[in-house]
Amino acid sequence: MESFINYLQSHNLSAHSIDSLVSSANPEAFKKGEFVLRQGEVCRHKVFVEKGLLRTFGLTTDGNEHILQFSPENTWTLDVESYDRQIPALYNISAIEKTDVLIWERNDFERLRSELPELQSLSQQLISRNIYNSRHRLLTALGETPEQKYENFVHTSGDLLSRLPLRMIASFLGISLKTLTRIRKAQLHRQSK
């Protein structure tokens, strides 16, 4: 839990708030490919990634996967609509690699949020950041070329490149694997000159 404590300290939470959050957290480990949440289940947990990498994705009726988000170390994840409204999730969350997480039951986390103004403030910051990131991602998806999408991904998430299969990067960017391979090959060609 050391990385989680460091994370909370970096957000200036008091020792009391940190102790409350840590004492109510349930550590869990997920193997590569294991699901944290399956589409159709109700999301009843907040999840913090201590070590590893998760992906949030949906499946179309024809079986195509569309990745909405990657959640590496020191990030939170959940299906927000399912969590807030307690309805079946539209998305899956699964481990891309062995992943250690901390999990809070919904009732416990909401109680902590009401008792700890610092946690309420951190939650609001995270919600605002997620809204900004989602809007930026939507604008990128609608208005940028595949090359620009890839460059933006390299700029914002370059540390994930070596941890992700190309097919997942392509799915996240909304482009075909063939297009991504072409872009990367052209980029390598330019760099070798």
Secondary structure, DSSP 8 states (H G I E B T S, - for coil): -HHHHHHHHHTT--HHHHHHHHHH-EEEEE-TT-EEE-TTSB--EEEEEEES-EEEEEE-TTS-EEEEEEE-TTEEE--HHHHHHT-B-SSEEEESS-EEEEEEEHHHHHHHHHH-HHHHHHHHHHHHHHHHHHHHHHHHHHHS-HHHHHHHHHHHHGGGGGGS-HHHHHHHHTS-HHHHHHHHHHHHHHHH-
